[in-house]
């Protein structure tokens, strides 16, 4: 199975940093905390901005949350950084149509994996950036 991109954990780290650090949150400062290239962090911040989760100040620089950390769920972050294609976590091969096992397994496996994705998304919708910060203390 293909791993979810590290973009997700970086995006969660960025939002947590912005929520938890009471100082100027520039891309360079955040990149140091994330231990990543500032260019990657700026690209991630642009994705978070497009999703309406942060605002980025020009000039002096810095970023801030557009809504309280207790209102940003991990599901929103997951969706913001586009960690999957076509909103499907699992990718499928095409079985031979004449194969009865292939047809049954394709249908059943799709159902089971959709259930797993739904469970993951439900869980992520229950956890906020604020909870991560609170539990980390």
C-alpha positions in Angstrom: 0.0 0.0 0.0 1.2 3.5 -0.8 1.9 5.7 2.1 0.2 9.0 2.6 2.5 11.8 1.7 4.6 13.5 4.4 2.8 16.7 3.2 0.1 15.8 5.7 2.3 15.6 8.8 4.1 18.8 7.6 0.8 20.6 7.2 -0.3 19.6 10.7 3.0 20.7 12.1 2.7 24.1 10.4 -0.8 24.7 11.7 0.2 23.5 15.2 3.3 25.8 15.2 1.3 28.8 14.1 -1.3 28.1 16.8 1.2 27.3 19.5 4.0 29.8 19.1 3.3 33.4 20.1 5.9 35.0 17.7 6.2 35.8 14.1 5.5 32.7 12.1 7.4 33.2 8.9 8.1 30.4 6.4 11.8 30.3 7.4 11.0 30.0 11.2 8.4 27.3 10.6 10.8 25.4 8.2 13.4 25.3 11.0 10.8 23.7 13.4 9.6 21.3 10.7 13.2 20.5 9.7 12.3 21.0 6.1 13.3 23.2 3.2 11.7 26.7 3.4 10.5 26.3 -0.2 8.5 23.2 0.7 7.1 24.9 3.8 6.0 27.9 1.7 4.3 25.6 -0.8 2.5 23.9 2.0 1.5 27.2 3.5 0.1 28.2 0.1 -2.1 25.1 0.1 -3.3 25.8 3.6 -4.1 29.4 2.6 -6.1 28.2 -0.5 -8.1 26.0 1.9 -8.9 29.0 4.1 -7.0 27.7 7.1 -4.3 30.4 7.3 -3.6 33.9 6.1 -0.1 35.0 5.1 1.0 38.6 5.6 3.1 40.1 2.9 6.0 42.4 3.6 6.9 41.8 7.2 5.8 38.2 6.7 4.3 35.8 9.0 1.2 33.7 9.0 -1.8 33.3 11.3 -4.8 31.0 11.6 -8.0 32.2 9.9 -10.1 30.4 12.5 -9.4 29.2 16.0 -7.3 26.0 16.4 -10.2 24.3 18.2 -12.2 24.7 14.9 -9.5 23.2 12.6 -9.9 19.4 12.3 -7.3 17.0 11.1 -9.7 16.1 8.3 -9.7 19.7 7.0 -5.9 19.5 6.9 -6.0 16.1 5.2 -8.3 17.6 2.5 -6.3 20.9 2.2 -3.1 19.3 1.2 -4.7 16.9 -1.3 -3.0 13.8 0.0 -4.9 11.5 -2.4 -6.0 11.6 -6.0 -9.8 11.9 -6.6 -10.4 11.9 -2.9 -9.7 8.1 -2.8 -7.1 6.8 -0.4 -6.8 3.4 -2.2 -6.1 2.8 -5.8 -7.4 -0.2 -7.7 -6.3 -2.4 -10.6 -8.8 -3.4 -13.2 -9.5 -7.2 -13.0 -10.2 -9.2 -16.1 -14.0 -8.9 -16.7 -14.3 -12.7 -17.5 -12.8 -13.7 -14.2 -15.5 -14.4 -11.6 -13.2 -14.2 -8.7 -11.8 -10.9 -9.9 -15.2 -9.4 -10.2 -16.3 -10.5 -6.8 -13.1 -9.4 -5.1 -13.1 -6.1 -6.9 -16.5 -5.2 -5.7 -16.0 -6.5 -2.1 -12.5 -5.0 -1.7 -13.7 -1.6 -2.9 -16.5 -1.8 -0.3 -14.1 -2.8 2.5 -11.5 -0.2 1.7 -14.2 2.6 1.3 -15.3 1.6 4.8 -11.8 1.9 6.1 -11.3 5.3 4.4 -14.6 6.5 5.9 -13.5 5.4 9.4 -10.2 7.3 9.0 -12.0 10.4 7.8 -14.5 10.2 10.6 -11.7 9.9 13.2 -9.8 12.8 11.7 -12.9 14.9 11.8 -13.0 14.4 15.6 -9.5 15.7 16.4 -8.5 19.4 16.3 -5.2 21.2 16.1 -6.0 22.6 19.6 -6.4 19.0 21.0 -3.0 18.0 19.6 -1.4 21.0 21.3 -3.2 20.4 24.6 -2.4 16.7 24.6 1.3 17.5 23.9 1.7 19.6 27.0 
